[in-house]
Amino acid sequence: MQHTRSITAGIRPYLFFLPAGLVLVAIVLFPLLFSLIASFFDVTLVDLRLISFRGLGNYRAAFQDPNFLASLLNTIVFVVVVVTMETAIGMALALICSIEVKWIGILRIALIVPTVLAPVVVGLMWRYMLFKGHGLLSYLLSLVHLEPEMGILGSPLLSKVSIYVTDIWEWSGFMALIFLAGILSVPDELYEAARVDGAKRLQIFWRITLPILRPTVLVALIIRSMDSFCVYDIIYAITRGGPGMSTTSVSYHISRTTIRYNELGYGSALSWIVTIIVVLLSLVYIRVAYRREVM
């Protein structure tokens, strides 16, 4: 009897995790498994019963699809540009906000405002500002005769820049808050010792602050890179992937392929290719950071 009670007592804590585990299986693991299986078949959303086995055919077709390759290139460039700019701007804002002066709390609060807005709301806000003939930025450019004839969103180059600027505006504050938390955790004794030794501000930043912040920067880079690689909301709200394929991200292309063109199997294969790329990118970040730490 005592043995039975001990077994029950040992199992009881895990029973509290059972509801959450079932939800996790239902909304995460099952869709992942379903999409992995579907990626090896020719499946349409019109009738899931009309399926045929393709093996690696969907994956081979992906690397022969010029639209997918174009959207993948757009996404890679987007990730490199926005993550680099957000890291640089976020670090600069974090250093400014780390200075203990009057009213600095207002600036710290202002950093989080763009981040808490829904990306669709941010995208629509910028779309209305950029819209030809009606938007504020469009109007200001027209006053100095710098607005393109087709409008800002009608230009392939300017539409890309608009997407970059929108994402940088929304997420630089997020990076700044992460970096600020790391900066404020650095012991003041290290800075005081460096000042006693005659170190200047730039030397203190490169020799003390940045090395200590390396794990924090790594986490921020992984989070933003993974999130940026899956960008969809602001592109849907601002440009719908146009003009042409100039601003089509890989997530937007997958969504259009799966839902609009009813190619569930092919869309699942594209999703798994992107998942593998994101995982490899994260491993590269971790490997580089770990190698520098060992050195």
C-alpha positions in Angstrom: 0.0 0.0 0.0 2.8 2.3 0.9 4.5 1.5 -2.4 1.4 2.3 -4.4 1.1 5.7 -2.6 4.7 6.5 -3.4 4.2 5.7 -7.1 1.0 7.9 -7.1 2.8 10.7 -5.4 5.6 10.5 -8.0 3.2 10.6 -10.9 1.0 13.4 -9.5 3.2 16.4 -10.4 3.4 15.3 -14.0 -0.4 15.2 -14.2 -0.5 18.9 -13.8 1.5 19.2 -17.0 -0.8 16.9 -19.0 -3.3 19.6 -20.2 -0.5 21.9 -21.4 1.2 18.9 -23.0 -2.0 17.9 -24.9 -2.4 21.5 -26.1 1.2 21.6 -27.2 0.8 18.3 -29.2 -2.5 19.6 -30.7 -1.3 23.0 -31.9 2.4 22.5 -32.5 3.6 18.9 -32.9 0.7 17.6 -34.9 0.8 20.4 -37.5 4.6 20.0 -37.8 4.2 16.2 -38.3 1.3 16.7 -40.8 3.3 19.3 -42.8 6.4 17.1 -42.9 4.3 14.2 -44.2 2.4 16.4 -46.7 5.7 17.7 -48.1 6.3 14.3 -49.7 2.9 14.2 -51.4 1.1 16.2 -54.0 -1.8 17.5 -51.9 -4.3 20.3 -52.6 -6.6 22.2 -50.3 -9.5 21.6 -52.6 -9.7 17.9 -51.8 -7.3 16.3 -49.3 -8.3 12.9 -50.7 -6.7 13.6 -54.0 -3.1 12.9 -53.1 -0.2 11.2 -54.8 3.3 10.4 -53.5 6.1 12.5 -54.9 9.0 11.7 -52.6 11.5 14.5 -52.9 9.8 15.9 -55.9 8.5 18.9 -54.1 11.9 19.7 -52.7 13.6 19.4 -56.1 10.9 21.6 -57.7 11.5 24.3 -55.0 15.1 24.8 -56.2 13.9 25.0 -59.8 11.2 27.5 -59.0 12.4 31.0 -59.9 9.7 32.7 -57.8 10.8 30.8 -54.7 14.5 31.5 -55.3 13.7 35.2 -55.9 11.7 35.4 -52.7 14.4 33.5 -50.8 17.0 36.1 -52.0 14.7 39.0 -51.1 14.4 37.5 -47.6 18.1 36.9 -47.1 18.9 40.5 -48.1 16.1 41.8 -45.9 17.4 39.8 -42.9 21.0 41.0 -43.4 20.0 44.7 -43.8 17.4 45.0 -41.0 19.1 42.9 -38.4 22.4 44.8 -38.9 20.7 48.1 -38.7 18.5 47.2 -35.8 21.6 45.9 -33.9 23.6 49.1 -34.5 20.7 51.4 -33.8 19.6 49.3 -30.8 23.1 49.4 -29.3 23.3 53.2 -29.8 19.9 53.7 -28.1 20.8 51.3 -25.3 24.0 53.3 -24.5 22.1 56.5 -24.5 19.4 55.1 -22.2 22.0 53.7 -19.9 23.0 57.2 -18.9 21.3 58.1 -15.6 19.9 61.6 -16.2 16.6 63.2 -15.5 13.6 62.1 -17.7 15.6 59.1 -19.2 12.8 56.9 -18.1 10.5 58.5 -20.7 12.9 57.6 -23.5 13.1 54.0 -22.2 9.3 53.7 -22.2 9.2 55.2 -25.8 11.5 52.5 -27.0 8.9 49.8 -26.4 5.9 51.6 -28.0 6.6 50.5 -31.6 7.3 46.9 -30.5 4.0 46.4 -28.8 2.0 47.5 -31.9 0.8 44.7 -34.1 2.9 44.4 -37.3 -0.2 44.7 -39.4 -1.1 48.0 -37.7 2.5 49.3 -38.2 2.4 48.2 -41.9 -0.9 49.9 -42.6 0.3 53.1 -40.8 3.4 53.2 -43.0 1.4 52.3 -46.1 -0.9 55.3 -45.6 2.1 57.6 -45.1 3.7 56.3 -48.3 0.6 56.1 -50.4 0.9 58.3 -53.5 -1.1 61.5 -53.4 -2.5 61.0 -49.9 0.3 59.9 -47.6 2.3 62.4 -45.5 5.8 61.2 -46.8 4.5 61.1 -50.3 3.2 64.7 -50.0 6.5 66.0 -48.5 8.5 64.4 -51.3 6.2 65.9 -53.9 6.8 69.4 -52.4 10.5 69.1 -53.3 9.8 67.2 -56.5 11.5 64.0 -55.4 8.5 61.7 -55.5 8.7 59.1 -58.3 6.0 59.3 -61.0 4.8 55.9 -60.0 4.9 56.7 -56.3 7.1 55.3 -53.6 5.4 52.0 -53.4 5.4 51.7 -57.2 9.2 51.7 -57.4 10.9 48.3 -56.8 13.8 49.9 -55.0 11.9 52.4 -52.9 9.3 49.8 -51.9 12.1 47.6 -50.6 13.6 50.5 -48.7 10.1 51.2 -47.3 9.8 47.6 -46.0 13.3 47.9 -44.4 12.6 51.2 -42.8 9.3 50.0 -41.4 10.8 46.9 -39.8 13.8 48.8 -38.4 11.5 51.4 -36.9 9.4 48.8 -35.2 12.1 46.5 -33.8 15.1 48.7 -33.0 13.6 49.6 -29.7 13.2 45.9 -28.9 16.9 45.3 -29.5 17.7 48.4 -27.5 15.8 47.1 -24.5 17.6 43.8 -24.6 21.0 45.5 -24.8 20.0 48.0 -22.1 19.2 45.1 -19.7 22.7 43.7 -20.4 24.4 47.0 -20.0 22.7 47.8 -16.7 23.8 44.3 -15.4 27.5 45.1 -15.8 29.1 45.9 -12.3 30.0 49.5 -11.8 33.3 48.4 -10.3 34.6 47.4 -13.7 33.9 50.8 -15.2 35.4 52.6 -12.2 38.6 50.5 -12.4 38.9 51.2 -16.1 38.5 54.9 -15.5 41.2 54.8 -12.8 43.5 53.1 -15.4 42.8 56.0 -17.8 40.6 54.2 -20.2 38.4 56.3 -22.5 34.7 55.7 -23.2 35.3 54.0 -26.5 37.9 51.7 -24.9 35.6 50.9 -22.1 32.9 50.0 -24.6 35.1 47.7 -26.7 37.1 46.1 -23.9 34.4 45.8 -21.1 30.8 46.4 -22.2 30.8 44.6 -25.6 32.6 41.4 -24.4 30.2 41.1 -21.5 27.2 41.7 -23.7 28.2 39.0 -26.2 25.7 36.3 -24.9 23.0 39.0 -24.9 23.8 40.1 -28.4 23.8 36.5 -29.5 20.3 35.9 -28.1 19.0 39.1 -29.7 20.5 38.2 -33.1 19.0 34.8 -33.1 15.5 36.1 -32.1 15.5 38.9 -34.7 17.0 36.8 -37.5 14.5 34.0 -37.0 11.6 36.5 -36.8 12.9 38.5 -39.8 13.3 35.4 -41.9 9.6 34.7 -41.4 8.4 38.3 -42.2 4.9 38.4 -43.6 2.7 40.9 -41.8 4.2 44.2 -42.9 4.8 43.0 -46.5 1.1 42.0 -46.7 0.0 45.3 -45.3 2.3 47.6 -47.3 3.1 46.1 -50.7 1.4 42.7 -51.1 4.8 41.5 -52.4 4.9 44.0 -55.2 5.7 45.6 -57.5 6.3 42.3 -59.2 8.4 40.1 -56.9 10.5 42.9 -55.6 9.3 42.7 -52.0 8.0 39.2 -51.9 9.4 37.4 -48.8 9.7 33.6 -48.7 6.9 33.5 -46.1 4.6 35.5 -48.3 5.4 33.3 -51.2 4.7 30.1 -49.2 1.4 31.6 -48.0 0.3 32.5 -51.5 1.4 29.1 -52.9 -0.4 27.2 -50.3 -3.6 29.1 -49.9 -4.2 30.9 -53.2 -2.9 28.2 -55.5 -4.0 25.3 -53.2 -0.7 23.5 -53.3 -0.5 22.2 -49.7 2.2 19.6 -50.4 4.5 22.0 -52.3 3.9 24.8 -49.7 4.8 22.4 -46.9 8.1 21.5 -48.6 8.9 25.2 -49.0 8.2 25.7 -45.3 10.5 22.9 -44.2 13.3 24.3 -46.4 12.9 27.6 -44.7 12.9 25.9 -41.3 16.1 24.1 -42.0 17.7 27.4 -43.2 16.7 29.2 -40.0 18.0 26.4 -37.8 21.3 26.3 -39.7 21.5 30.1 -39.3 21.0 29.9 -35.6 23.7 27.1 -35.3 26.1 29.4 -37.2 25.5 32.2 -34.7 26.0 29.9 -31.8 29.1 28.3 -33.3 30.8 31.7 -34.1 30.0 33.1 -30.6 31.2 29.9 -28.9 34.4 29.9 -30.9 35.2 33.5 -30.0 34.4 32.8 -26.3 36.9 29.9 -26.3 39.6 32.0 -28.0 
